Amino acid sequence: MNLVSTTVVRQAPVSAGGFVRITEWPSGRRIAERPVVPDDPPVLDPNPRGNSRGGRGVVVFDTAILVASYHTLEVCDSQLRRLTTISAGTFAGIHEVTRRGERLFVACTAINAAAELPMQAVRVAAVADGIATPPRMWWPTEDTSLCETLGVPLTSYPDKDADHRLRHLDLHNRGKPGHLHLNAVDTDGEQVYALLNKSGALVRLADMQVVLRHPLLEGAHNLVFIAPGRAWVVGTKAGLLVECDLARGDVRPLVDLNATPFARGLASSSTDASSRPLFWRGLAISEDQVFIGTSPAAILAFNRKALRYQGVSCLSDNVREIIHGLAILP
């Protein structure tokens, strides 16, 4: 089995701020690797935490691999050679990218928005070099009721047709009261949901309703629906894989990631916030296995049925290099 993963390297120059790799599981043998750099337009970003650096979400489709940078979707071949790019003025601060059937969802974190593209438009762009189809957008901070529920100020984007890609780098400051840190999108049937990491909330985008809110979702990453009404999320701050049950309205821990042999073998504290070991992020699920990423860049595997720890593939010994996106290659 082969995995494709992306990373962010904190405190690195943007030009060396992260990678995309294809590795063999469980050996960790590297099959392909290259840097991921947001270069069109180029980004000048002094923020040391990561911000615009490195690779984000990753999706496999047909024979291609779609790798997200800060503002661009890069269509690559099976050896990670970039074939073409897809971008839009609203692709600002991309985090996770999710494919569900013929729909592609993009978390546009810097502008608190979610985008959708039909996969057919992505396929056309892959051969036509560019995309003519504007993405469908959802704008949660423009919904009065949702903002009241979350206790955040109403924030509008009246210039929606403008190029936002380099205008909102500072919104990654989690202290800004209107910033939701919408970092993942997925579907449950026909309904589309977004994870708001700052508020610890799951929102149904059709009617902008908070369907679940829990402390374990604060600062969390990834959102994967595994069954109707049931989604798995990586609880980054608590070091847990958790299940969100929409029918019961609760969140329950499934795996204590910090209790794994890999985690126990690392120092669990650091005085440098930019070099944080065991920053849990990245989630890929097959019929039999669950893969979760961390820092220093490593991928842990668990049996899906029993959630029993199976091992780890270490990609880097640099504690500042953090897994971001994960996908399983067919």
N, C-alpha and C positions, 0 to 999 in steps of 0.2 A: 504494500500500500504506500502511496505517495501523498504527502501533504504539501500545501502551499501556504506560506505564512508571510506576514509583513511585520516590520518592527519600526519603532521610533527610538532614536538615540538622543536622550536629553543632554543638553549642554554641548552638543556637537554643532558645527556649522550646518546651515540648511542643506548645503551640497553633500554633506555626509551624514544626514540626519535620520537615515533608516534604510531598510533593505526589503526586498521581496526574495524569498527563497523557495525552491522546491527541494524537499528532503524525503528520504526514504524512511518509513516507519517499520520497525523500531530502531534500525541501525543508526539513524541520523545522518546517513551518507548524503552529501550535498550533490544534487543533480544539476541545479542551476541557481544562479544568484546574481543580483545586480542592485545598485542603489535606486531608491525612489526619490525623485527630486521634482518639486513643483516649479517647472521652468517656463511655462507659457500661460500667463505672465510670470516672470521670476518674482520670488518673494524675499524681501529683506525683513528679517524678524529677529529682534534682539532677545525675545523672551526665552530664557534658558530651559523652561519646563518641557518643551516639546512643541506645543502650539501648532506651527505649520509644518513641522518636520516629518519626514519619513512616509511609510506606507500606512494606509488605513484599511478599510474593509476590502475583502477580496471575494470574488464570485467566479465559479466555473460554469461555462456554458458552451455547448457544442464542443468544438475542439479548441476553444479559446479560454483565456484567463483574463478576467477584468480586475485590475488593481487600482485602487483609489489612492490619489495623493490629496494634498490639502484642498485642491480646487478642480481636479481633473480625474476622469476615469480613463485609464490606459488599457487598451485592448492589446493583449500579448499572445504570442504563440506558446506552444508547449515547452519552449526553452526560455521563456520570459523575454523574448525579443519584442520590443514595442512595435506594433503594426500601425496603430493609429490612436488618436485621443478623442475623447468626448468631454465637452465642458459646457457650462452655461453660466450666465451672470449670477444665478442663485446658488451655484455650487461653491459655497463659502464655508470653510471649516468642515469638510466632509469627515464623518466618522464611519459608521457602519454602512455597508451596502448589502442588500438582501434581494435574492431572486426567489420569487414564488411563481412557478409556472411561467406565464408569458408577461409577468410584471416585474420590473426592477425598481427597488426603493432605495433612496439615498437620504441619509440623515445629514442635513445642512446645518450643522450645529451652530456656526457663528451667527446665523440669522434666525435661530429658533424655529426652523422650518423643516418640513419633510417634502421630498420630491418623488415623483413616479414617472418612469419612462416605460413604454411598451418595449418588450424585447425585440420586436421586429424592427423598431427604430434603431436599437443598438446593433442589430445585425447589419442593417443597411449602412450605418455609420462605419462599421468595421471594414466595409469594402469601398465606401464612397468618401472616406476621410472627412469626417465631420457629421454633424447631426442637425437636421432642419426642424425636427419635432420639438417644440418647447415642452419642458416637463410640466406635469400637473403638480400644483403646489398646495400645501396646507400651511396655515399661518396661525399657530395656537395663541401667540401673544396678542393677536388682534381680536380674540373672543372675550368679551367682557365677563361672561359668566365663569369661564375657565380661570381667568386671571383672579377673579374674586375668590374662587374656590382655593386656589393655590396661594393667595395672598401676595401676588406680585403685581406691579404696575402694568397697565395696558401699554403695549409697545407696538406701534404700527410701522409699516414699511411702505409709504406711499409711492416711492419710486421703484416699484417692483420690476420694471423693465431695465433698470440700471445694472451696471456691472458691479456686483457686491463682493467679488472674490477677494479683493485686497482691502476692503473698507472696514472690516469688522474684526480685525485681529484682536483688538483689546477686549472684545466680548468674551474671550476665554477666561477673563478674570471672574472667578466664581463669586466674587463679592458683589458684583453688579446685581441689584435687586430684580431687574427684569429679565435676567438671563436664565433660561430653563435648562441648558445643556441637554437638548434633545439629541441623543446620540445613537439611537437604534430604532428601526422600524420593522414590523413584521405583520403578517396577516393571520387571522383566525377565520377560515372560510372567506367570505367576502369583506369582512370588516378589517380595517387597517388600524394598527395600534402603534403608539410611539412610547418609548421609555424616556422620561424626563429625569435625568440623573440628579439634578440639583434639588428637585422637590421630592424625589423618591416616589414617583407616580407613574402609573400606566394610564394613557389617555386614548380613548377611542376617537379617531380623527373625524369620522363622519359627522358627529354631533358635538365634538369637543368636550366629552364627558370623562371625568376621572373615574375609572372603573376599579382602581386599586391604588392604595397609598400605604407605604410601610417604611420604617427606618432602614430595613435591610436593602431597600432599593435606592437609598441615598448614596450617590457616588458609584452606583452600579454600572455595569457594561453588558452589552449584548442582549438580545431578545430573540428567543427561538420558541415558537409554538410547536409543541411535540404532540399535542392532541387537542381536540376542541376544548376551549376554556382553560388550557393548561400550558404555561410557558416557563421555560428555564432561563434564568438570568445569572450572570456571574456577579456575586456580591463582593465587589472589589475591596471595600473597606473592612468587611468582616472576614474575608478569606473563605467565602462559602459559595458553593453552587446551590441556588435556591429554586424552588418551584412556586410559581404564582398560580393560584387557583381562583379564577374569576368568579365562578359560581359561589364559592364559599367566602370570597373576599379576604383570603389570607395568603401569607407567604410562609413557607416552611423550608428549613435547611435540608439539603440532601447530602452534601459532601463537605466535610471540613477540610479544605485544601491545605490549611496550615498544619494539619496533622499528618500529611503524607511524608514518607521517608525523604523525599527531595526537599521539602520545606524544612523539615527538622534539621537537615544537614547544612542549612544556611543560617547566617546571622540574621535575626529577625528585627534588628533595629539599625538605624543609621542617623547620624546627626546632620547629614546633607540631604535635604528634601529632594534634590534632583537625582540622587542615587539610591532609590528606594528598592530594596530587595522585596520579592514576593508581591509585586503589583500585579494582581490577577486580572487578566483581560484576554479575550479571544475565546470563541466557543464554536466547535464544529461537531455535529452529531451524525453518526451513521446508524444503520440498523443494529449494529453490535457494539459500537464504541462511542465514547465521548472524549473529545480532546479539548483541553483548556490550556491557555498560555499564561506566562508569567515573566518576571525578571529575576536575575539576568536571563536573557531570551531562552526559554525552554518550553517544551510542549509536554504536558502530562496526559496520560491516557487512563481511562476507566472503562470497565465493562459496563455496558449500558443497562443491562437488566439488574445486576446486583450493585452497580456503582462501586465495584471493587477496584482499587488502584492496580494498574498493570505495569506502570513504568514511566520513564521520562526520556525525552530526547533533548539534549542540551545543544543549543545552536551558538551560544556565545557565553564567555565568562565576564563580559562587561555588564556590571550591575545597572548601568544607565541605559542599556538596550532592552526594550520592553516589547513583548509580543503585542500586536494590535489585531490584525485580521488572521483568520484561520479558515481553510477550506480543505475538503477532501477531494483528491483527484480520482476520476474513475479509472 
